[in-house]
Amino acid sequence: MASQSHQQPPFLLVPLMSQSHLIPFTELAKLLAANGTIITIVLTPLNAARFNMVIDQAKSLNLKIHFHVLPFPCAEAGLPEGCENMDTMDTLPSPQYQPLFFAASNMLKEPLDQWLSKLETLPNCIISDLCFPWTSCVASKFKIPRVVFHEISCFSLLCSHNIGNSKVHESVTSMSEPFVVPDLPDTIELTNEQLPDAMKQDSKSKALKLAIEQFKAAELSTEGVLVNTLEELEMMYVKQYEKVVRKVWCIGPLSLHDKLILEESMRDDNTNNDESECLNFLASNKPCSVIYVCFGSLSRILASQLKKLALGLEASNHPFIWVIRKK
């Protein structure tokens, strides 16, 4: 680990308050801190409490990682109190809560601005989530270089960009009619049914569509993007996406850098046992024969739907691993 005398100037990390964003951001923080950088992560009270183990682990490894906690304006945005993370809002219908959650997230700009104005030493760099376009204004005001961190692959980023730019998905006549994603190294066919809700041709969420347009505009104003991917895994897609943004730095997979420490506060206590069991199961089956099923931490699937999915998987006569949320 780098000694304190060789510490680099401080970095400020601003993640979206969602598990699929927060976990990679904390992994990124530890990677940077291991190289001597002082890291401050902007969090809200409930998320800071949930990720407090990161601070304890950082101290044990002499990593300089700190949290700066900002109140999350739930009431002001029209959210129930305590809805500080996207995975805590299962009771709210998706079209309703997403715009409200992003509205509350945008309200973090002013308190962050005020905090930065009081600092004697400004961060050397702001690493922002794509979902926080307002960090572009903050970085510009304080003359701080800003980069965007993507938790997903360059393949996904390039597909999304090319579909949005070409509007090719609007040329088909039904949600199930396939179209070819243009300007990719490979021939990739998709349907509107497979697109994120905000991109679908029949999307009723104008607010979400507008938010995504703002995300993309702010990304293009950055110094470049960090991507949680391996360049050798998707070299052509990295090169293609670098034509969209100024610079692409492939820094992943971050989970491999984080193997020294397992965050019990973010992952199940039985992760080690689960991992061993899964690896043994995979080793006992033929290569490329196991189906992997996971709908993420934000999907809302009814019990009746889960039962039908289970019956379908069983009827496929293929071995499978299915990841399901506990709650």
C-alpha positions as CSV (number, residue, x, y, z in Angstrom):
1,M,0.0,0.0,0.0
2,A,1.2,3.5,-0.7
3,S,2.5,5.5,2.3
4,Q,1.1,8.8,3.4
5,S,4.1,10.7,2.2
6,H,3.4,9.5,-1.4
7,Q,-0.3,10.4,-1.4
8,Q,-1.8,11.9,-4.5
9,P,-4.2,14.9,-4.6
10,P,-7.7,14.1,-3.3
11,F,-10.5,12.7,-5.6
12,L,-14.2,13.2,-5.1
13,L,-16.5,10.3,-6.1
14,V,-20.2,11.0,-6.6
15,P,-22.2,7.8,-7.2
16,L,-25.9,7.2,-7.8
17,M,-27.6,5.8,-4.6
18,S,-28.2,2.4,-6.0
19,Q,-26.5,-0.9,-5.1
20,S,-25.4,-1.6,-8.7
21,H,-23.7,1.8,-8.8
22,L,-22.5,2.1,-5.1
23,I,-20.7,-1.3,-5.0
24,P,-18.5,-0.6,-8.1
25,F,-17.8,2.9,-6.8
26,T,-16.5,1.7,-3.5
27,E,-14.4,-0.9,-5.4
28,L,-13.0,2.0,-7.5
29,A,-12.4,4.0,-4.3
30,K,-10.3,1.2,-2.9
31,L,-8.3,0.8,-6.1
32,L,-7.5,4.5,-6.3
33,A,-6.7,4.7,-2.5
34,A,-4.4,1.7,-2.8
35,N,-2.3,3.9,-5.2
36,G,-2.0,6.7,-2.6
37,T,-5.0,8.8,-3.5
38,I,-7.2,10.4,-0.8
39,I,-10.8,9.5,-1.6
40,T,-14.0,11.2,-0.5
41,I,-17.3,9.5,-1.5
42,V,-20.5,11.5,-1.4
43,L,-23.3,9.5,0.3
44,T,-26.6,10.1,2.0
45,P,-27.2,9.1,5.7
46,L,-28.8,5.7,5.1
47,N,-26.3,4.7,2.4
48,A,-23.4,5.8,4.5
49,A,-24.6,3.6,7.4
50,R,-25.1,0.7,5.0
51,F,-21.5,1.1,3.6
52,N,-19.8,1.9,6.9
53,M,-17.9,-1.4,6.6
54,V,-15.9,0.2,3.8
55,I,-14.5,2.8,6.2
56,D,-13.5,0.1,8.7
57,Q,-11.8,-1.9,6.0
58,A,-10.0,1.1,4.6
59,K,-8.6,2.0,8.1
60,S,-7.4,-1.6,8.5
61,L,-5.4,-1.3,5.2
62,N,-4.3,2.3,5.8
63,L,-6.4,3.5,2.8
64,K,-7.5,7.1,2.9
65,I,-11.3,6.8,2.1
66,H,-13.8,9.1,3.7
67,F,-17.5,9.7,3.3
68,H,-19.1,13.2,3.0
69,V,-22.7,12.8,4.0
70,L,-25.5,14.9,2.4
71,P,-29.1,14.7,3.5
72,F,-31.3,13.2,0.8
73,P,-34.3,15.4,0.2
74,C,-37.0,12.8,0.1
75,A,-39.9,15.0,1.2
76,E,-39.0,17.9,-1.1
77,A,-39.0,15.5,-4.1
78,G,-42.3,13.8,-3.1
79,L,-40.7,10.6,-1.9
80,P,-41.6,8.7,1.3
81,E,-39.0,9.4,4.0
82,G,-36.1,6.9,4.0
83,C,-36.2,6.2,0.2
84,E,-32.5,7.0,-0.2
85,N,-31.6,4.0,-2.3
86,M,-33.3,2.8,-5.4
87,D,-33.7,-0.7,-3.9
88,T,-35.7,0.6,-1.0
89,M,-38.7,1.7,-3.1
90,D,-40.3,-1.6,-4.0
91,T,-43.8,-0.3,-3.0
92,L,-43.7,2.5,-5.5
93,P,-44.6,1.8,-9.2
94,S,-41.5,2.3,-11.4
95,P,-42.9,5.1,-13.7
96,Q,-43.7,7.1,-10.5
97,Y,-40.6,6.7,-8.4
98,Q,-37.8,7.0,-10.9
99,P,-38.4,10.6,-12.0
100,L,-38.9,11.5,-8.3
101,F,-35.7,9.8,-7.2
102,F,-33.7,11.5,-9.9
103,A,-35.3,14.8,-8.9
104,A,-34.2,14.3,-5.3
105,S,-30.7,13.3,-6.5
106,N,-30.5,16.5,-8.5
107,M,-31.2,18.5,-5.4
108,L,-27.8,17.3,-4.0
109,K,-26.1,19.8,-6.3
110,E,-26.6,22.8,-4.0
111,P,-25.3,21.3,-0.8
112,L,-22.4,19.8,-2.6
113,D,-21.6,23.2,-4.2
114,Q,-21.7,24.9,-0.7
115,W,-19.4,22.3,0.8
116,L,-16.8,22.6,-1.9
117,S,-16.8,26.4,-1.6
118,K,-15.7,26.0,2.0
119,L,-12.8,23.7,1.3
120,E,-9.3,25.0,1.6
121,T,-8.0,22.3,-0.8
122,L,-10.3,21.3,-3.7
123,P,-10.4,17.8,-5.1
124,N,-8.0,17.1,-8.0
125,C,-10.7,15.3,-9.9
126,I,-14.5,14.6,-9.7
127,I,-15.5,11.0,-10.7
128,S,-19.2,11.2,-11.3
129,D,-22.0,8.8,-12.0
130,L,-23.5,9.2,-15.5
131,C,-26.9,9.9,-13.7
132,F,-25.6,13.1,-12.2
133,P,-25.2,15.6,-15.1
134,W,-25.2,18.5,-12.7
135,T,-21.7,17.5,-11.6
136,S,-20.6,19.0,-14.9
137,C,-21.7,22.5,-13.7
138,V,-20.1,22.0,-10.3
139,A,-16.8,20.9,-11.9
140,S,-16.9,23.8,-14.3
141,K,-17.5,26.3,-11.5
142,F,-14.6,25.1,-9.4
143,K,-12.4,24.3,-12.4
144,I,-12.0,20.7,-11.4
145,P,-11.5,18.0,-14.1
146,R,-14.4,15.6,-14.3
147,V,-14.7,12.1,-15.6
148,V,-17.7,9.8,-15.7
149,F,-17.6,6.2,-14.4
150,H,-19.6,3.5,-16.1
151,E,-20.4,0.3,-14.3
152,I,-21.3,-1.5,-17.6
153,S,-19.4,-2.6,-20.7
154,C,-18.5,-0.6,-23.8
155,F,-20.6,-3.0,-25.8
156,S,-23.7,-1.8,-23.8
157,L,-22.7,1.8,-24.0
158,L,-22.1,1.8,-27.7
159,C,-25.4,-0.1,-28.4
160,S,-27.3,2.5,-26.4
161,H,-25.6,5.4,-28.0
162,N,-26.0,4.1,-31.6
163,I,-29.7,3.3,-31.1
164,G,-30.4,6.7,-29.5
165,N,-28.6,8.5,-32.3
166,S,-30.0,6.6,-35.2
167,K,-33.6,6.1,-33.9
168,V,-33.5,2.8,-35.7
169,H,-35.9,1.3,-33.1
170,E,-38.6,3.8,-34.3
171,S,-38.5,2.3,-37.8
172,V,-40.1,-1.0,-36.8
173,T,-43.8,-1.6,-36.6
174,S,-44.1,-3.7,-33.5
175,M,-42.4,-4.2,-30.1
176,S,-41.3,-7.7,-31.2
177,E,-40.0,-6.8,-34.7
178,P,-36.2,-7.1,-34.7
179,F,-33.9,-4.3,-35.9
180,V,-30.1,-4.3,-36.5
181,V,-28.1,-1.9,-34.2
182,P,-26.1,0.2,-36.7
183,D,-22.4,0.9,-36.7
184,L,-21.3,-2.0,-34.5
185,P,-18.3,-4.3,-35.1
186,D,-20.7,-7.2,-35.1
187,T,-24.3,-7.8,-36.3
188,I,-26.5,-7.4,-33.3
189,E,-30.3,-7.6,-33.6
190,L,-32.7,-6.3,-30.9
191,T,-36.4,-5.6,-30.4
192,N,-38.1,-2.8,-28.6
193,E,-39.2,-5.3,-26.0
194,Q,-35.5,-5.7,-25.0
195,L,-34.7,-2.0,-24.6
196,P,-34.8,-0.1,-21.3
197,D,-38.2,1.4,-20.6
198,A,-37.0,5.0,-21.4
199,M,-35.7,4.0,-24.8
200,K,-38.7,2.1,-25.9
201,Q,-40.7,3.5,-28.8
202,D,-43.9,3.5,-26.8
203,S,-42.4,4.8,-23.6
204,K,-44.8,7.1,-21.7
205,S,-42.1,8.4,-19.4
206,K,-41.1,11.8,-21.0
207,A,-39.3,12.8,-17.8
208,L,-37.1,9.7,-17.9
209,K,-36.4,10.2,-21.6
210,L,-35.4,13.8,-20.9
211,A,-33.1,12.7,-18.0
212,I,-31.3,10.3,-20.3
213,E,-30.7,13.0,-22.9
214,Q,-29.2,15.2,-20.1
215,F,-27.0,12.3,-19.0
216,K,-25.6,11.8,-22.5
217,A,-25.0,15.5,-23.0
218,A,-23.1,15.8,-19.7
219,E,-21.0,12.7,-20.6
220,L,-19.8,14.3,-23.8
221,S,-18.5,17.3,-21.8
222,T,-16.2,15.2,-19.6
223,E,-12.4,14.7,-19.9
224,G,-13.2,11.0,-20.6
225,V,-14.9,8.0,-19.1
226,L,-13.8,5.2,-16.8
227,V,-15.4,1.8,-17.7
228,N,-15.6,-1.2,-15.5
229,T,-14.4,-3.5,-18.3
230,L,-11.3,-5.3,-19.6
231,E,-10.0,-3.8,-22.9
232,E,-8.9,-7.2,-24.2
233,L,-12.5,-8.5,-23.7
234,E,-14.1,-6.0,-26.1
235,M,-11.3,-4.2,-27.9
236,M,-13.3,-3.2,-31.0
237,Y,-16.1,-1.8,-28.8
238,V,-13.7,0.2,-26.7
239,K,-12.2,1.8,-29.8
240,Q,-15.6,2.6,-31.2
241,Y,-16.8,4.1,-28.0
242,E,-13.7,6.2,-27.8
243,K,-14.9,8.0,-31.0
244,V,-18.0,9.0,-29.1
245,V,-16.3,10.3,-25.9
246,R,-12.9,12.0,-25.6
247,K,-11.1,9.1,-23.9
248,V,-11.9,5.6,-22.5
249,W,-10.0,4.1,-19.6
250,C,-10.7,0.4,-19.0
251,I,-10.1,-0.2,-15.3
252,G,-12.0,-3.4,-14.7
253,P,-13.1,-5.8,-13.7
254,L,-13.0,-4.0,-10.4
255,S,-14.4,-7.0,-8.5
256,L,-11.1,-8.8,-9.0
257,H,-9.2,-5.9,-7.5
258,D,-11.4,-6.2,-4.5
259,K,-10.8,-9.9,-3.7
260,L,-8.7,-9.0,-0.7
261,I,-11.8,-7.8,1.2
262,L,-15.4,-8.9,1.1
263,E,-18.0,-6.3,2.1
264,E,-20.4,-8.0,4.4
265,S,-22.5,-4.9,4.6
266,M,-23.1,-4.9,0.8
267,R,-23.1,-8.6,0.1
268,D,-24.6,-11.6,1.8
269,D,-22.8,-13.1,4.8
270,N,-22.7,-16.5,2.9
271,T,-21.1,-15.1,-0.2
272,N,-18.0,-17.3,0.2
273,N,-20.0,-20.4,0.6
274,D,-22.3,-19.5,-2.3
275,E,-19.4,-18.8,-4.5
276,S,-17.8,-22.2,-3.8
277,E,-21.1,-24.0,-4.3
278,C,-21.6,-22.2,-7.6
279,L,-18.1,-22.9,-8.9
280,N,-18.4,-26.6,-7.9
281,F,-21.8,-26.8,-9.7
282,L,-20.3,-25.1,-12.9
283,A,-17.3,-27.5,-12.8
284,S,-19.7,-30.5,-12.7
285,N,-21.4,-29.5,-15.9
286,K,-20.3,-29.3,-19.5
287,P,-18.9,-25.9,-20.8
288,C,-21.5,-23.5,-22.1
289,S,-24.3,-25.7,-20.9
290,V,-25.5,-23.7,-17.8
291,I,-28.2,-21.0,-18.1
292,Y,-27.5,-17.9,-15.9
293,V,-30.6,-16.0,-14.9
294,C,-30.6,-12.7,-13.0
295,F,-33.0,-9.7,-13.3
296,G,-31.0,-7.3,-11.1
297,S,-31.8,-5.8,-7.7
298,L,-34.5,-3.4,-9.0
299,S,-36.8,-5.8,-10.8
300,R,-40.2,-6.3,-9.3
301,I,-41.4,-9.8,-10.1
302,L,-44.7,-11.2,-8.7
303,A,-44.7,-14.6,-7.0
304,S,-46.9,-16.0,-9.8
305,Q,-44.3,-14.8,-12.3
306,L,-41.5,-16.3,-10.4
307,K,-43.3,-19.6,-10.3
308,K,-43.9,-19.6,-14.1
309,L,-40.2,-18.7,-14.7
310,A,-39.2,-21.6,-12.4
311,L,-41.4,-24.0,-14.3
312,G,-40.0,-22.8,-17.6
313,L,-36.4,-23.2,-16.4
314,E,-37.2,-26.7,-15.2
315,A,-38.9,-27.6,-18.4
316,S,-35.9,-26.5,-20.4
317,N,-33.9,-29.5,-19.2
318,H,-30.8,-27.3,-18.9
319,P,-28.8,-26.9,-15.7
320,F,-29.2,-23.3,-14.5
321,I,-28.1,-20.8,-11.8
322,W,-30.9,-18.3,-10.9
323,V,-30.1,-15.3,-8.7
324,I,-33.1,-14.1,-6.7
325,R,-33.5,-11.2,-4.3
326,K,-34.2,-12.2,-0.7
327,K,-36.9,-9.6,-0.3
